[in-house]
Amino acid sequence: MDPARIPLVAMRNIALSFGGVHAVDRVSIELHGGEVTALVGHNGAGKSTLVKILSGAYQRYAGTIFIRGEEVAIASPRDAKAYGIETIYQTLALADNLDTAANLFLGRELRTRWGTLDDIAMEAEARKVMGRLSPYFERFKDPVRALSGGQRQSVAIARAILFDARILIMDEPTAALGPQETAQVGEIIRQLKADGIGTFLVSHDIHDVFDLADRICVMKNGHIVGTACVGDVTKDEVLGMIILGTCPPSATPGPGAMTAVS
Amino acid sequence: MTQSKPLAVRFLKATELDTRMLGMVGALALISIGFHLLSGGLFLTPRNLWNLSVQSSSVAIMATGMMLVIVTRSIDLSIGSMLGFIGMIMGVTQTDFLPRLLGFENPATWAVSLAIGLSLGVVLGGLQGFVVAYLGVPSFIVTLGGLLVWRGAAWWVTSGQTIAPLDSRFRLMGGGPEGSIGADWSWVTGALACFAVILLLANGRIRRRKFLFPLRPLTAEIFLGAAACALIVGAIAIVNAYPWPVGSVRRFAEANGLSLPAGGLFIAHGIAIPVLIAISVGVTMTFFATRTRFGRYVYAIGGNPEAAVLAGIDTRWIIVKVFMLMGFLAAVSGAISIARLDAATNSEGTLAELLVIAAAVIGGTSLAGGAGTIAGSMLGAVLMQSLQSGMVLLGVDTPLQSIAVGAVLVIAAWLDAAHRRRRA
């Protein structure tokens, strides 16, 4: 088979419920290298749950995950990272009492030959990567609690790109950012795309989505309403998919699409 | 920005010393001088300071472990009872169980009983940690249960009988004239400590220069090194100025066939062995807390447990290890306590858990988790002990002592909360 046509990630019939509520109900989705797929939908549509299954934070009840065509078992965040899956969580998932370098390397600390923490080497790496994201950042000695919202977000993003990610999951990456920082995140996403990294972008912001994504996948009540290329649909059509669950003719309908709507 | 501030403030900032820590040292100095004046010059004497150091060591050792427990947002109420139970086991081991195998006063007795006690501490702590981390029972409840269970077990070992006397070598861990290392070895220890401080400072500077990081001004580095060495030398001079009591000197002279000169013989105590143990525990625990992945993860769990899990940290196993360490330290303190008393009793360590928690909190450990230092917690233990023995010197009644210590605990926690709010 043509290797270019094997998706980077394929999730098939993924299901997970919380206390009887089907958060994600037999969802199938694909992601190719160098592509940004946006997952949009209301609160509780299941998009965050779906990506948390991929990042190992939640365990699915059913379904299979393939990476480059091979079935993989992801039972923990550590497993996911071993496959090059990096996640930027909506809550940022930073340990507020630790400094930037400690957060960047949390769980993957650099160590000296004695096995002790190599804080200085970690700080050096942190200075490099943070220099790319937020050039004027100098507060390496402070706990991240003391940083601004944008700086904290930069730390969370830096952590994801520090370790050669192949698959990036961004859960509302620009929620806490100002316009300038949002533009910077956009720039990073484009850069990563050029490097062949596949990105799942979970967002509420339709403008961001149209700006950054190649494909849009709309979810509602744990199902996929439909998937469309960005050029083929209008913002209003996407809003219709989110709110009403109707699928326009230019999109590929999913199992969650409303039927019998003219 | 800092240009407008006075020189002293700028200098202090350059040393990167923790202001909170300096505040505690200041409070300790204030308390000491206050008691010294009020007691007519009894507090700041080699004799009192040496005793203070021995009395503080047991609580200080456990406070280092309690700090880590509290940093992970847990608590351990069982350590006082655990200390009592392990103390009884160590007592029975060296007076009943081992003598039957090896005979009395065998040179291995102390080591074997200590090893059994320390292993038991790790097992009991690990058991509680397992219930907390894997069965999901809140640590408050698990260790409250432990408080009752281990105290009952302590009684059960000998049906309440006190075990005494203990093995003579084991007893050295409790301090006293024989349980101190003497003047010469104290100076050797002090010299090694000064050397280590200078080495650490120099190494840090060299490594930071290699990565072209901002450096502390050289004057600040020299000041830090000199201050630390002065403190060490001063402490050694004090413990070496406290002579053996006349009775011990006489027994020593008789045992060695010496004739006593007319004015008596000056034999210095030097550093007491329990204090040496406490200092080693402090250094080792600081290393664990700041230089190892284990320590990093402990703080990460306290700062944001969910983030720690998402970072791939096995948080449950870390919590079990923290409780194991706490159990181990309770056993160390248990050994020191029974050795000092030269007896194991089933009530040993009663209420110790509360003193230890108080020491950790006074030392700046946040009950919300994620913040605390080893040095602060140990200093907290010294502060509490100073308060207590100062009041004893002044002849303050016991109930009044409790009232004062309780009030200080609450005030310290309040000051700490205010300090944090202002910084945040």
Contacts between the chains, C-beta under 8 A, distances in Angstrom:
chain1	res1	chain2	res2	distance
A	55	B	310	7.7
A	57	B	309	7.7
A	57	B	310	5.8
A	76	B	312	6.7
A	77	B	309	6.9
A	77	B	310	5.1
A	77	B	311	6.8
A	77	B	312	4.6
A	78	B	312	3.6
A	81	B	312	6.0
A	87	B	310	7.4
A	89	B	310	6.6
A	91	B	306	7.4
A	91	B	307	8.0
A	92	B	307	7.9
A	93	B	304	7.0
A	93	B	306	6.5
A	93	B	307	4.0
A	93	B	310	4.7
A	93	B	311	7.3
A	94	B	304	6.6
A	94	B	307	5.9
A	95	B	299	7.1
A	95	B	300	4.2
A	95	B	303	3.6
A	95	B	304	4.7
A	95	B	307	5.2
A	95	B	308	6.7
A	95	B	370	7.6
A	96	B	303	5.2
A	96	B	304	6.1
A	96	B	370	7.4
A	97	B	299	6.1
A	97	B	302	6.7
A	97	B	303	3.6
A	97	B	370	4.0
A	97	B	371	5.9
A	98	B	296	7.6
A	98	B	299	6.2
A	98	B	300	6.1
A	98	B	303	5.9
A	102	B	296	6.3
A	102	B	300	7.6
A	106	B	296	7.6
A	106	B	300	5.8
A	106	B	307	7.3
A	106	B	308	7.3
A	106	B	311	4.1
A	106	B	313	7.3
A	107	B	308	8.0
A	107	B	311	3.7
A	107	B	312	4.2
A	107	B	313	5.3
A	108	B	311	8.0
A	108	B	312	7.7
A	109	B	293	5.4
A	109	B	296	6.4
A	111	B	293	7.4
A	115	B	292	7.7
A	116	B	287	7.9
A	116	B	291	4.4
A	116	B	292	6.2
A	117	B	290	7.9
A	117	B	291	5.6
A	117	B	292	6.5
A	117	B	293	6.6
A	117	B	296	6.2
A	120	B	207	5.0
A	120	B	208	6.4
A	120	B	210	7.8
A	120	B	211	5.5
A	120	B	213	7.2
A	121	B	211	7.6
A	123	B	211	7.3
A	123	B	213	6.9
A	124	B	211	4.8
A	124	B	213	7.8
A	145	B	424	7.1
A	146	B	424	7.9
